[in-house]
Amino acid sequence: MKGLMNKTLLASLCAGVLGAVGGCDTCLHNLYDPCYPQRYEHMSAQEVNELIAPQVQNGHVLDQTVWNYHFDPGTDKLTAGGLEHLAYLARRRPTPDTVIYLQAAQDIAYDPANPDKFSQARFDLDGKRIASIQKYLNAQTSGRHLDFQVVVHDPAEVGIAATPAGNTVQRMYSSSQGALTSGTGSGGTTGGGGATGGGGASSGGGR
């Protein structure tokens, strides 16, 4: 109680005396947190975001990746799907991420008798594909002054087979169904009973 009265007296002095001479509320800030609960809600949100940040970054890198199947096998020629994927990356809002990732070439034949040739062929093809990507992106974003950087990495392809994915989507859409339930005490159920009763009265009149 004594501590509460001291704080109350201090608050009164701050509000009445210091506030009158300059609008100072420094004393009041020593008694309570003026940013409660926003300060602590923000701290909690940051802690949750930090936990999933690596997963978000990994997903973003894979989304920014140009894969082997975006090229004709063994060449640096972009397929129609590859051009579309690069256009999608170049149109990202609010601004494109100028770091593009290229999957290391895996569509080169390997000769066990000459492994050095395999490594050199992969290196050369990666270089040609980098040039092909940059050439298209520069044309796609002409006039926007974007400097794209292409980084080679070698991730495993991420995804699932088309059949189970299609079944999952179809089941998700077909699971949402609407139906009228026949419960007790509802107006519709009572009305149905009345109609049945009317039929019985009509039958009795016939007898």
DRENDOGU-934889 format. One record per atom (N, C-alpha, C): residue in three letters; atom name; x, y, z. Coordinates in steps of 0.05 Angstrom, whole numbers. Layout:
BEGIN
(atom ALA CA (X Y Z))
...
***
This chain:
BEGIN
(atom MET N (17 -24 0))
(atom MET CA (0 0 0))
(atom MET C (17 25 0))
(atom LYS N (39 24 16))
(atom LYS CA (57 47 18))
(atom LYS C (69 53 -9))
(atom GLY N (78 31 -23))
(atom GLY CA (90 35 -49))
(atom GLY C (71 46 -69))
(atom LEU N (45 37 -68))
(atom LEU CA (25 46 -86))
(atom LEU C (20 76 -82))
(atom MET N (19 84 -57))
(atom MET CA (13 112 -51))
(atom MET C (37 130 -61))
(atom ASN N (61 120 -58))
(atom ASN CA (84 135 -67))
(atom ASN C (83 139 -97))
(atom LYS N (76 117 -112))
(atom LYS CA (74 119 -141))
(atom LYS C (51 138 -149))
(atom THR N (29 137 -134))
(atom THR CA (7 155 -140))
(atom THR C (14 184 -136))
(atom LEU N (29 188 -114))
(atom LEU CA (38 216 -108))
(atom LEU C (57 225 -129))
(atom LEU N (75 208 -138))
(atom LEU CA (95 215 -158))
(atom LEU C (81 222 -184))
(atom ALA N (61 206 -191))
(atom ALA CA (46 210 -216))
(atom ALA C (31 237 -214))
(atom SER N (20 243 -191))
(atom SER CA (6 269 -188))
(atom SER C (25 292 -191))
(atom LEU N (49 290 -180))
(atom LEU CA (69 311 -182))
(atom LEU C (77 315 -211))
(atom CYS N (82 293 -225))
(atom CYS CA (90 295 -254))
(atom CYS C (68 308 -270))
(atom ALA N (44 299 -266))
(atom ALA CA (22 309 -282))
(atom ALA C (15 338 -275))
(atom GLY N (16 344 -249))
(atom GLY CA (8 371 -241))
(atom GLY C (29 392 -241))
(atom VAL N (54 384 -234))
(atom VAL CA (75 404 -232))
(atom VAL C (92 405 -258))
(atom LEU N (105 382 -264))
(atom LEU CA (122 381 -288))
(atom LEU C (105 385 -313))
(atom GLY N (82 373 -314))
(atom GLY CA (65 376 -337))
(atom GLY C (57 405 -342))
(atom ALA N (54 420 -321))
(atom ALA CA (45 448 -323))
(atom ALA C (67 466 -335))
(atom VAL N (92 458 -330))
(atom VAL CA (114 476 -339))
(atom VAL C (124 468 -366))
(atom GLY N (121 443 -375))
(atom GLY CA (132 436 -401))
(atom GLY C (119 412 -414))
(atom GLY N (98 401 -403))
(atom GLY CA (85 378 -415))
(atom GLY C (102 353 -413))
(atom CYS N (120 352 -394))
(atom CYS CA (138 329 -391))
(atom CYS C (124 306 -379))
(atom ASP N (126 282 -391))
(atom ASP CA (114 258 -380))
(atom ASP C (135 237 -374))
(atom THR N (160 245 -371))
(atom THR CA (182 226 -365))
(atom THR C (177 211 -340))
(atom CYS N (167 225 -319))
(atom CYS CA (162 211 -294))
(atom CYS C (141 189 -297))
(atom LEU N (121 194 -313))
(atom LEU CA (100 174 -317))
(atom LEU C (111 149 -330))
(atom HIS N (131 153 -348))
(atom HIS CA (143 130 -362))
(atom HIS C (158 112 -343))
(atom ASN N (165 122 -320))
(atom ASN CA (179 106 -300))
(atom ASN C (159 89 -284))
(atom LEU N (133 94 -287))
(atom LEU CA (113 80 -272))
(atom LEU C (99 58 -289))
(atom TYR N (98 61 -315))
(atom TYR CA (85 42 -332))
(atom TYR C (97 42 -360))
(atom ASP N (91 21 -375))
(atom ASP CA (101 19 -402))
(atom ASP C (81 31 -421))
(atom PRO N (86 54 -434))
(atom PRO CA (66 66 -452))
(atom PRO C (62 50 -477))
(atom CYS N (79 31 -483))
(atom CYS CA (77 15 -508))
(atom CYS C (65 -13 -503))
(atom TYR N (53 -17 -480))
(atom TYR CA (41 -43 -474))
(atom TYR C (13 -43 -487))
(atom PRO N (4 -65 -500))
(atom PRO CA (19 -90 -504))
(atom PRO C (34 -92 -531))
(atom GLN N (34 -70 -546))
(atom GLN CA (45 -72 -573))
(atom GLN C (74 -80 -574))
(atom ARG N (90 -70 -554))
(atom ARG CA (118 -77 -553))
(atom ARG C (122 -107 -551))
(atom TYR N (107 -120 -534))
(atom TYR CA (110 -148 -528))
(atom TYR C (97 -166 -550))
(atom GLU N (76 -156 -562))
(atom GLU CA (64 -170 -585))
(atom GLU C (84 -171 -608))
(atom HIS N (98 -148 -612))
(atom HIS CA (118 -147 -634))
(atom HIS C (141 -167 -628))
(atom MET N (150 -167 -603))
(atom MET CA (172 -186 -596))
(atom MET C (163 -215 -600))
(atom SER N (139 -221 -593))
(atom SER CA (129 -249 -597))
(atom SER C (128 -256 -627))
(atom ALA N (118 -237 -643))
(atom ALA CA (117 -242 -672))
(atom ALA C (144 -246 -684))
(atom GLN N (164 -230 -675))
(atom GLN CA (191 -233 -685))
(atom GLN C (203 -260 -679))
(atom GLU N (197 -270 -655))
(atom GLU CA (207 -296 -647))
(atom GLU C (196 -319 -664))
(atom VAL N (170 -316 -671))
(atom VAL CA (158 -336 -688))
(atom VAL C (169 -335 -716))
(atom ASN N (173 -310 -726))
(atom ASN CA (183 -307 -753))
(atom ASN C (212 -318 -756))
(atom GLU N (228 -314 -734))
(atom GLU CA (255 -324 -735))
(atom GLU C (256 -354 -737))
(atom LEU N (237 -368 -727))
(atom LEU CA (237 -397 -728))
(atom LEU C (232 -407 -756))
(atom ILE N (215 -394 -772))
(atom ILE CA (209 -403 -799))
(atom ILE C (225 -389 -820))
(atom ALA N (242 -370 -812))
(atom ALA CA (258 -355 -832))
(atom ALA C (275 -373 -850))
(atom PRO N (289 -393 -840))
(atom PRO CA (305 -410 -858))
(atom PRO C (288 -425 -878))
(atom GLN N (265 -434 -869))
(atom GLN CA (247 -449 -888))
(atom GLN C (237 -430 -909))
(atom VAL N (230 -405 -902))
(atom VAL CA (220 -386 -921))
(atom VAL C (242 -379 -941))
(atom GLN N (267 -376 -932))
(atom GLN CA (289 -369 -950))
(atom GLN C (295 -392 -969))
(atom ASN N (294 -417 -959))
(atom ASN CA (299 -440 -976))
(atom ASN C (277 -442 -997))
(atom GLY N (253 -437 -990))
(atom GLY CA (231 -438 -1010))
(atom GLY C (234 -416 -1030))
(atom HIS N (243 -393 -1022))
(atom HIS CA (247 -371 -1041))
(atom HIS C (269 -377 -1061))
(atom VAL N (291 -389 -1051))
(atom VAL CA (313 -396 -1069))
(atom VAL C (303 -416 -1090))
(atom LEU N (288 -436 -1081))
(atom LEU CA (278 -456 -1101))
(atom LEU C (259 -444 -1121))
(atom ASP N (243 -424 -1111))
(atom ASP CA (225 -410 -1129))
(atom ASP C (240 -393 -1150))
(atom GLN N (264 -384 -1142))
(atom GLN CA (281 -368 -1160))
(atom GLN C (299 -385 -1178))
(atom THR N (296 -411 -1176))
(atom THR CA (314 -429 -1190))
(atom THR C (305 -435 -1219))
(atom VAL N (323 -434 -1237))
(atom VAL CA (318 -444 -1265))
(atom VAL C (329 -472 -1266))
(atom TRP N (311 -491 -1272))
(atom TRP CA (319 -519 -1271))
(atom TRP C (328 -530 -1298))
(atom ASN N (339 -554 -1298))
(atom ASN CA (348 -566 -1323))
(atom ASN C (326 -569 -1343))
(atom TYR N (302 -575 -1333))
(atom TYR CA (279 -579 -1352))
(atom TYR C (269 -553 -1365))
(atom HIS N (280 -531 -1357))
(atom HIS CA (274 -505 -1370))
(atom HIS C (290 -501 -1395))
(atom PHE N (308 -520 -1401))
(atom PHE CA (324 -519 -1425))
(atom PHE C (320 -544 -1442))
(atom ASP N (325 -542 -1468))
(atom ASP CA (326 -566 -1484))
(atom ASP C (349 -583 -1474))
(atom PRO N (346 -609 -1472))
(atom PRO CA (367 -626 -1460))
(atom PRO C (394 -622 -1473))
(atom GLY N (414 -617 -1455))
(atom GLY CA (441 -615 -1465))
(atom GLY C (448 -589 -1479))
(atom THR N (429 -569 -1479))
(atom THR CA (434 -544 -1493))
(atom THR C (429 -521 -1474))
(atom ASP N (434 -496 -1485))
(atom ASP CA (428 -472 -1469))
(atom ASP C (403 -458 -1480))
(atom LYS N (388 -472 -1496))
(atom LYS CA (363 -461 -1508))
(atom LYS C (340 -464 -1488))
(atom LEU N (329 -441 -1480))
(atom LEU CA (306 -441 -1461))
(atom LEU C (281 -452 -1475))
(atom THR N (267 -468 -1461))
(atom THR CA (241 -478 -1471))
(atom THR C (220 -456 -1467))
(atom ALA N (196 -461 -1477))
(atom ALA CA (174 -442 -1472))
(atom ALA C (168 -440 -1443))
(atom GLY N (169 -462 -1428))
(atom GLY CA (165 -462 -1399))
(atom GLY C (187 -446 -1385))
(atom GLY N (212 -448 -1395))
(atom GLY CA (234 -433 -1383))
(atom GLY C (230 -403 -1387))
(atom LEU N (222 -395 -1410))
(atom LEU CA (217 -367 -1416))
(atom LEU C (195 -357 -1398))
(atom GLU N (174 -372 -1395))
(atom GLU CA (152 -364 -1378))
(atom GLU C (160 -362 -1348))
(atom HIS N (177 -380 -1339))
(atom HIS CA (186 -379 -1312))
(atom HIS C (203 -354 -1307))
(atom LEU N (221 -348 -1325))
(atom LEU CA (237 -324 -1323))
(atom LEU C (220 -299 -1324))
(atom ALA N (200 -299 -1341))
(atom ALA CA (182 -275 -1342))
(atom ALA C (167 -272 -1316))
(atom TYR N (159 -294 -1304))
(atom TYR CA (146 -293 -1277))
(atom TYR C (165 -281 -1256))
(atom LEU N (190 -289 -1256))
(atom LEU CA (209 -278 -1237))
(atom LEU C (214 -248 -1243))
(atom ALA N (215 -240 -1268))
(atom ALA CA (220 -213 -1275))
(atom ALA C (196 -194 -1268))
(atom ARG N (172 -206 -1265))
(atom ARG CA (149 -190 -1259))
(atom ARG C (141 -190 -1229))
(atom ARG N (158 -202 -1213))
(atom ARG CA (152 -204 -1184))
(atom ARG C (147 -176 -1172))
(atom ARG N (127 -174 -1156))
(atom ARG CA (120 -149 -1142))
(atom ARG C (129 -150 -1113))
(atom PRO N (137 -127 -1101))
(atom PRO CA (138 -100 -1113))
(atom PRO C (162 -96 -1132))
(atom THR N (182 -113 -1129))
(atom THR CA (205 -111 -1147))
(atom THR C (218 -138 -1150))
(atom PRO N (229 -145 -1172))
(atom PRO CA (241 -172 -1176))
(atom PRO C (266 -175 -1158))
(atom ASP N (270 -200 -1149))
(atom ASP CA (295 -207 -1136))
(atom ASP C (315 -212 -1158))
(atom THR N (336 -196 -1159))
(atom THR CA (355 -197 -1181))
(atom THR C (375 -220 -1179))
(atom VAL N (373 -237 -1158))
(atom VAL CA (390 -260 -1156))
(atom VAL C (375 -284 -1166))
(atom ILE N (384 -295 -1188))
(atom ILE CA (371 -318 -1200))
(atom ILE C (390 -342 -1196))
(atom TYR N (378 -365 -1190))
(atom TYR CA (394 -389 -1185))
(atom TYR C (390 -409 -1208))
(atom LEU N (412 -421 -1216))
(atom LEU CA (412 -440 -1238))
(atom LEU C (420 -467 -1228))
(atom GLN N (404 -488 -1233))
(atom GLN CA (412 -515 -1226))
(atom GLN C (435 -524 -1243))
(atom ALA N (455 -535 -1230))
(atom ALA CA (479 -545 -1245))
(atom ALA C (469 -566 -1265))
(atom ALA N (481 -566 -1289))
(atom ALA CA (473 -584 -1310))
(atom ALA C (476 -613 -1302))
(atom GLN N (453 -627 -1303))
(atom GLN CA (452 -655 -1297))
(atom GLN C (445 -672 -1322))
(atom ASP N (441 -658 -1344))
(atom ASP CA (433 -672 -1369))
(atom ASP C (456 -675 -1389))
(atom ILE N (479 -683 -1378))
(atom ILE CA (502 -688 -1394))
(atom ILE C (511 -717 -1390))
(atom ALA N (516 -731 -1411))
(atom ALA CA (524 -759 -1409))
(atom ALA C (551 -761 -1395))
(atom TYR N (554 -781 -1378))
(atom TYR CA (579 -785 -1363))
(atom TYR C (594 -809 -1375))
(atom ASP N (619 -804 -1380))
(atom ASP CA (636 -826 -1390))
(atom ASP C (656 -834 -1368))
(atom PRO N (653 -858 -1357))
(atom PRO CA (670 -866 -1335))
(atom PRO C (700 -866 -1342))
(atom ALA N (706 -868 -1368))
(atom ALA CA (734 -869 -1377))
(atom ALA C (746 -841 -1378))
(atom ASN N (728 -821 -1378))
(atom ASN CA (739 -793 -1380))
(atom ASN C (722 -775 -1363))
(atom PRO N (725 -776 -1336))
(atom PRO CA (710 -760 -1318))
(atom PRO C (716 -730 -1320))
(atom ASP N (741 -723 -1328))
(atom ASP CA (748 -695 -1330))
(atom ASP C (732 -682 -1353))
(atom LYS N (727 -696 -1374))
(atom LYS CA (711 -685 -1396))
(atom LYS C (683 -679 -1387))
(atom PHE N (672 -696 -1369))
(atom PHE CA (645 -691 -1358))
(atom PHE C (644 -665 -1342))
(atom SER N (663 -661 -1325))
(atom SER CA (664 -637 -1309))
(atom SER C (667 -612 -1326))
(atom GLN N (684 -613 -1346))
(atom GLN CA (688 -590 -1363))
(atom GLN C (663 -584 -1380))
(atom ALA N (650 -606 -1389))
(atom ALA CA (626 -602 -1405))
(atom ALA C (604 -589 -1388))
(atom ARG N (602 -597 -1363))
(atom ARG CA (582 -585 -1345))
(atom ARG C (588 -556 -1340))
(atom PHE N (613 -550 -1336))
(atom PHE CA (622 -522 -1331))
(atom PHE C (615 -505 -1355))
(atom ASP N (621 -515 -1379))
(atom ASP CA (616 -499 -1403))
(atom ASP C (586 -495 -1407))
(atom LEU N (570 -515 -1403))
(atom LEU CA (542 -513 -1407))
(atom LEU C (529 -494 -1387))
(atom ASP N (539 -495 -1362))
(atom ASP CA (528 -477 -1342))
(atom ASP C (534 -448 -1350))
(atom GLY N (558 -443 -1360))
(atom GLY CA (565 -416 -1369))
(atom GLY C (547 -406 -1392))
(atom LYS N (542 -424 -1411))
(atom LYS CA (524 -416 -1433))
(atom LYS C (495 -411 -1424))
(atom ARG N (486 -427 -1405))
(atom ARG CA (459 -423 -1394))
(atom ARG C (457 -398 -1378))
(atom ILE N (478 -391 -1364))
(atom ILE CA (478 -365 -1349))
(atom ILE C (475 -342 -1369))
(atom ALA N (490 -343 -1391))
(atom ALA CA (488 -322 -1411))
(atom ALA C (461 -321 -1424))
(atom SER N (449 -344 -1429))
(atom SER CA (422 -345 -1441))
(atom SER C (401 -333 -1422))
(atom ILE N (403 -339 -1396))
(atom ILE CA (385 -328 -1377))
(atom ILE C (387 -298 -1375))
(atom GLN N (412 -288 -1373))
(atom GLN CA (416 -259 -1371))
(atom GLN C (407 -244 -1396))
(atom LYS N (412 -256 -1419))
(atom LYS CA (403 -244 -1444))
(atom LYS C (373 -240 -1445))
(atom TYR N (358 -261 -1437))
(atom TYR CA (329 -259 -1438))
(atom TYR C (319 -239 -1416))
(atom LEU N (330 -241 -1392))
(atom LEU CA (321 -223 -1371))
(atom LEU C (326 -194 -1378))
(atom ASN N (349 -188 -1390))
(atom ASN CA (355 -161 -1398))
(atom ASN C (335 -151 -1419))
(atom ALA N (327 -169 -1437))
(atom ALA CA (307 -161 -1457))
(atom ALA C (280 -158 -1445))
(atom GLN N (273 -176 -1426))
(atom GLN CA (247 -175 -1413))
(atom GLN C (243 -150 -1396))
(atom THR N (265 -141 -1384))
(atom THR CA (263 -118 -1365))
(atom THR C (276 -93 -1377))
(atom SER N (277 -91 -1403))
(atom SER CA (290 -69 -1416))
(atom SER C (278 -42 -1407))
(atom GLY N (295 -23 -1399))
(atom GLY CA (287 3 -1390))
(atom GLY C (282 4 -1360))
(atom ARG N (284 -18 -1346))
(atom ARG CA (280 -18 -1317))
(atom ARG C (306 -18 -1301))
(atom HIS N (328 -19 -1314))
(atom HIS CA (355 -16 -1302))
(atom HIS C (359 -36 -1279))
(atom LEU N (354 -62 -1285))
(atom LEU CA (358 -83 -1265))
(atom LEU C (383 -99 -1273))
(atom ASP N (399 -105 -1253))
(atom ASP CA (424 -119 -1258))
(atom ASP C (421 -147 -1246))
(atom PHE N (415 -167 -1263))
(atom PHE CA (410 -194 -1253))
(atom PHE C (437 -209 -1250))
(atom GLN N (438 -224 -1228))
(atom GLN CA (461 -241 -1222))
(atom GLN C (451 -270 -1222))
(atom VAL N (465 -288 -1236))
(atom VAL CA (458 -316 -1237))
(atom VAL C (478 -332 -1221))
(atom VAL N (469 -348 -1202))
(atom VAL CA (486 -364 -1185))
(atom VAL C (479 -393 -1190))
(atom VAL N (500 -409 -1194))
(atom VAL CA (496 -438 -1199))
(atom VAL C (496 -453 -1172))
(atom HIS N (476 -469 -1168))
(atom HIS CA (475 -487 -1145))
(atom HIS C (463 -514 -1154))
(atom ASP N (463 -533 -1136))
(atom ASP CA (456 -560 -1144))
(atom ASP C (437 -573 -1124))
(atom PRO N (412 -563 -1123))
(atom PRO CA (393 -574 -1105))
(atom PRO C (378 -598 -1117))
(atom ALA N (367 -615 -1100))
(atom ALA CA (350 -636 -1110))
(atom ALA C (323 -624 -1118))
(atom GLU N (311 -634 -1139))
(atom GLU CA (285 -623 -1147))
(atom GLU C (264 -629 -1126))
(atom VAL N (248 -610 -1121))
(atom VAL CA (227 -612 -1100))
(atom VAL C (200 -614 -1113))
(atom GLY N (184 -634 -1104))
(atom GLY CA (158 -637 -1114))
(atom GLY C (147 -664 -1108))
(atom ILE N (122 -669 -1118))
(atom ILE CA (110 -695 -1115))
(atom ILE C (98 -703 -1142))
(atom ALA N (92 -729 -1144))
(atom ALA CA (81 -739 -1170))
(atom ALA C (54 -726 -1176))
(atom ALA N (48 -724 -1201))
(atom ALA CA (24 -710 -1210))
(atom ALA C (-2 -724 -1201))
(atom THR N (-2 -750 -1202))
(atom THR CA (-26 -765 -1195))
(atom THR C (-36 -761 -1167))
(atom PRO N (-19 -764 -1146))
(atom PRO CA (-28 -759 -1119))
(atom PRO C (-35 -729 -1114))
(atom ALA N (-20 -711 -1128))
(atom ALA CA (-26 -683 -1125))
(atom ALA C (-54 -677 -1136))
(atom GLY N (-60 -688 -1160))
(atom GLY CA (-86 -684 -1172))
(atom GLY C (-108 -696 -1155))
(atom ASN N (-104 -720 -1144))
(atom ASN CA (-124 -732 -1127))
(atom ASN C (-130 -715 -1102))
(atom THR N (-108 -703 -1091))
(atom THR CA (-112 -687 -1067))
(atom THR C (-128 -662 -1073))
(atom VAL N (-123 -649 -1096))
(atom VAL CA (-138 -625 -1103))
(atom VAL C (-167 -632 -1108))
(atom GLN N (-172 -654 -1122))
(atom GLN CA (-200 -662 -1128))
(atom GLN C (-215 -668 -1103))
(atom ARG N (-203 -682 -1085))
(atom ARG CA (-216 -688 -1059))
(atom ARG C (-222 -664 -1043))
(atom MET N (-203 -644 -1044))
(atom MET CA (-207 -619 -1029))
(atom MET C (-232 -605 -1040))
(atom TYR N (-235 -604 -1066))
(atom TYR CA (-258 -590 -1078))
(atom TYR C (-284 -606 -1074))
(atom SER N (-283 -632 -1076))
(atom SER CA (-307 -648 -1075))
(atom SER C (-316 -652 -1046))
(atom SER N (-299 -646 -1026))
(atom SER CA (-307 -651 -998))
(atom SER C (-326 -629 -988))
(atom SER N (-327 -606 -1002))
(atom SER CA (-346 -585 -994))
(atom SER C (-373 -589 -1007))
(atom GLN N (-392 -599 -992))
(atom GLN CA (-419 -605 -1002))
(atom GLN C (-440 -593 -984))
(atom GLY N (-461 -583 -996))
(atom GLY CA (-483 -572 -980))
(atom GLY C (-507 -590 -981))
(atom ALA N (-521 -593 -958))
(atom ALA CA (-545 -610 -957))
(atom ALA C (-563 -600 -935))
(atom LEU N (-589 -603 -939))
(atom LEU CA (-609 -595 -918))
(atom LEU C (-612 -618 -899))
(atom THR N (-607 -613 -874))
(atom THR CA (-609 -634 -853))
(atom THR C (-637 -634 -842))
(atom SER N (-647 -658 -835))
(atom SER CA (-674 -660 -824))
(atom SER C (-672 -663 -793))
(atom GLY N (-671 -640 -780))
(atom GLY CA (-670 -639 -751))
(atom GLY C (-697 -636 -738))
(atom THR N (-699 -640 -713))
(atom THR CA (-725 -637 -699))
(atom THR C (-727 -608 -689))
(atom GLY N (-752 -599 -689))
(atom GLY CA (-757 -572 -679))
(atom GLY C (-755 -550 -699))
(atom SER N (-748 -556 -724))
(atom SER CA (-746 -536 -744))
(atom SER C (-772 -532 -758))
(atom GLY N (-775 -508 -770))
(atom GLY CA (-801 -502 -783))
(atom GLY C (-806 -520 -807))
(atom GLY N (-785 -527 -822))
(atom GLY CA (-789 -545 -845))
(atom GLY C (-798 -572 -837))
(atom THR N (-787 -583 -815))
(atom THR CA (-796 -609 -806))
(atom THR C (-824 -609 -796))
(atom THR N (-832 -588 -783))
(atom THR CA (-860 -586 -773))
(atom THR C (-879 -585 -796))
(atom GLY N (-871 -569 -817))
(atom GLY CA (-889 -567 -840))
(atom GLY C (-892 -594 -854))
(atom GLY N (-871 -609 -855))
(atom GLY CA (-873 -635 -867))
(atom GLY C (-892 -653 -852))
(atom GLY N (-892 -652 -825))
(atom GLY CA (-910 -668 -810))
(atom GLY C (-939 -660 -814))
(atom GLY N (-943 -634 -818))
(atom GLY CA (-971 -625 -823))
(atom GLY C (-981 -636 -849))
(atom ALA N (-964 -637 -869))
(atom ALA CA (-973 -648 -895))
(atom ALA C (-979 -677 -893))
(atom THR N (-964 -692 -876))
(atom THR CA (-969 -720 -873))
(atom THR C (-996 -724 -859))
(atom GLY N (-1001 -707 -839))
(atom GLY CA (-1026 -709 -824))
(atom GLY C (-1050 -703 -842))
(atom GLY N (-1046 -684 -860))
(atom GLY CA (-1068 -678 -878))
(atom GLY C (-1075 -701 -896))
(atom GLY N (-1055 -716 -903))
(atom GLY CA (-1060 -740 -920))
(atom GLY C (-1075 -760 -905))
(atom GLY N (-1070 -763 -878))
(atom GLY CA (-1085 -782 -862))
(atom GLY C (-1114 -775 -859))
(atom ALA N (-1119 -749 -856))
(atom ALA CA (-1148 -741 -853))
(atom ALA C (-1163 -746 -878))
(atom SER N (-1150 -741 -901))
(atom SER CA (-1163 -747 -926))
(atom SER C (-1170 -776 -930))
(atom SER N (-1151 -793 -921))
(atom SER CA (-1156 -821 -923))
(atom SER C (-1179 -830 -905))
(atom GLY N (-1180 -817 -881))
(atom GLY CA (-1202 -825 -863))
(atom GLY C (-1230 -817 -873))
(atom GLY N (-1230 -794 -888))
(atom GLY CA (-1256 -786 -899))
(atom GLY C (-1266 -805 -920))
(atom GLY N (-1248 -818 -934))
(atom GLY CA (-1255 -837 -955))
(atom GLY C (-1269 -861 -942))
(atom ARG N (-1259 -868 -918))
(atom ARG CA (-1273 -891 -906))
(atom ARG C (-1301 -884 -898))
***
